[in-house]
Amino acid sequence: MCSHYQSLKDAELLLKKFGVREKPASLGSYDMWPRRQGLFVRRPVEHDAGDEAVPEREAVVGRWGMIAPGTPPEKLAQADKISTFNAKSETAHKLWTFRLAWRRAQHCIIPADAIFEPDHRDETKAKFGTTKSVPTCFTRADGAPLGIAGLWDRYRDAAGQWQESYTMLTINADEDPLFRDYHQAGKEKRMVVILPEASYGEWLIAPAEASRDFLVPFPADRLVAEPQSQ
């Protein structure tokens, strides 16, 4: 699971790397934790309206942690406490929070400068003189931003206004040469889906039945993992 990442500081990268036509009014938070407002890229809701003025992609700010669109006002406080910032790709299609977005192929890309995962290995703890897990920063080796596969949806707040929310899709990492070394021993290893740039466009328009074709590990040799002092 990824519960901490850094979004983009440079709005120009949205245009250059993610194909967004216009800079958004806000980039959201940079240091991202669950329930904060973050940036994601999607096809506009009006993409099939036949209006040439509607761009192919747009950058939107929403809650990191999906809230199901059918959540009644009296259940919003409860839904806010649930950890829905990651969605297992194996089960997203049948879980209440994610299934409608999965069925509708409401794909998005979450731009990130870096993601963070905990290193629980004894040798790493000893190196930093701590008994706690050591946060590790993952970036692309070529310096480009990460494009993380996700799902988005909308829900109505207590005032009846539409709000955006999104989640990151994850896959098993037990055999991944890099991510298998992170998270606690004895527990399943997970990793977010980092998309290659060449597949950004295809992911955003892919139908639901093709979603899993994109949910594969990013090459480990194209990532850099750097432990962070606490």
N, C-alpha and C positions, 0 to 999 in steps of 0.2 A: 504494500500500500504506500501511496505517496500522500503525506499530509502536510507537506511544506514545499513550496517552490517559489521561484522569483520570476515574475512576469517580465515584460519588456519595458525598458526605460526609453528606448529610441522609437518614436512613432514612425520614423521613416522606414523602419524594418517591416512594418505592416504592409507598406506599399511595395517594397522591394522583394520581400521574401514570402509574403502571404497573399499577394494579389488583391489587396484591399484598395479600392479606388480612392476613397477619401479617409482622411484621418478622423478618428472619432473625437467627440468633444472631451472625453475622459479616457484615460488608460486604466482606470481602476487602481487598486493597490498594487504596489510593486512586490513587497514581501508578503506572499500569500499563504494564509492558513485557512482551514475550513471555515465557512460562513462569511468570509470576507468577499467584497465585491471585486471580481477579476474580469479580465478581458478574454473573449473568445471570438473565433471567426466562424461564420456559417453562411449558407445561402439565405438570402432574405426571405422572410415569411411570404412575401408577395412574389416570389421568384417565378411562379407559373401564371401570373396575371396577364402576360402578354404585353407588358409595358416596357418599352425599350429603355426607359429612364431608370428602371430597377437594375442595380449592379449585380454581377454574378456572385460577389462576396461582400460581406459587411462585417465590421468589427463591432461587437456588442459587449456591454458590461453587465454582468449578472452575478448572482450568488454562487459561490463555489460550494456545491452541495445541492443536489437535485431535490426539489420538492414537487411531488406529483401534481399534475394539473387538476385532479379531482379532489384535492384536499379541502375539506370544508373549513370555514374561518375558525370554528371552535377547535379544530385539530392542528392549526398552524403552529402553535407554541410547542406542541408535542413533536411535530414533524421537524421543527427547527433543531431539536436535540439529537436527532438520528444522524449517524455517520453515513452520508450519502455522497461524499466527495469522490469516492472511487466506486466503480461498478465492475464486478467480475464479468468478463465477456461470456463465460460459460452459463451464467444464470440471469443476465440482464433482461433477457427476453421474457422471463416469467415472473419477475418481481414487480410488485405494485408500483414502486417509485419509478422504475426505468422502462417497463414493458411497452408503454404507449410510444415513448420516444424511439425505442428500438424498432417497433412495428412500423412507425412512420419514417424510419431512416433519418431521424433528425440529427445528422452527424455534425460535429463541429471540430475545430482544431484549436487547441489551447497553446498560444505562443508562450515560450518560457526561455529565459536566459539560463536557468539551472533548475534542477530538482534535487531534493535532499532525501537520503535514506539513512537509517541508523546502522552502525557497525557494532555488533555485539561481540566480536571476536576478542579473546583474551589478549592476544598479541597486540592488537590495536589499542586496547584499553591501557596495557602496560606502557606502550610507547608514549601515551599522553598522560600517564600517571593518574588514571581515573578508574573508578569502579562502574561508571555509567557508560552507556553506549555512546559512541563517537559519531556525531553527524557527519555525513559524507556528501560532498557536492558533486553532482554529475553534470557535465557539460559536453557539448560536441567538440571533438578534437580539432575541427576546422574553424572553430569560433562562431559558427552560425547558430542562430537560435534553434531551440527544439520546437517541434510541432507535435503536440500530443493529441492522440485521437480521443474524442469524447462524444457525449450526447448532450443535447440541450432540450429544455422544455420551458413552458410558461405556467405560472400559477397566479391566482388572484389573491391579493393580500386582504387584510381585514376591511379595507376601504373599498374593495371591489376592483382595484387597479391591477392590471397585468404586470407581473414581475418576471424577470428572466432568471433561470438557474441552469447549472451545467455540472457534469461529472466527468472524471477521467476514466477511460476503460483500461482494465488491467488483464494480464495473462499470467499463467504459471511460469515461474522462473527457476524451478528446481534444477534444471539442467543448463541454465544460461551461464556461460563462462564468467560473466561479471556479476550479475545481480544475485546469483545463488549464494554469494558470500555475505549477504546482508539480511537483516531482520533476525529474529530470535531463532536459536537452534531448536530443532524439533518441530517447528511450525512451517507450514507451506510458504515457500518464497514466491513473491509476486513482483511484477514490474509493470509500469505503465507502458502503453503502446506509443512508441516514438515513430512517427511516420517519416519516410524519406520524402524530400521535397517534391520529387517527381510524381508522387501519388496524392498530393494535397487536393488537386482538382477532382480526381477520380473519387476520392473518399467522400467529398462533400456531396457528390451527386449519386453515389452508389445506392442501389435499392437494398432493402433490408436483407434479402436473401444472399446478397454478396458481401455483407458487412464483415463476416469472419475471414474473408480472403485477405483483409488488410491487417488483421490482428495477429501479427507475427513479431518476433524479437528484432530490435534494431541491432545491427552488427556491433559487437562489443568492442572491436578494435577501432571503431569510429567515435568512441566515447572516452572521456577522461574522468576518473574518480579521484577526488582529493579530500582526505579527511580534514575536518575543521577543528581547530583548537577551541576549547570552551572557556 
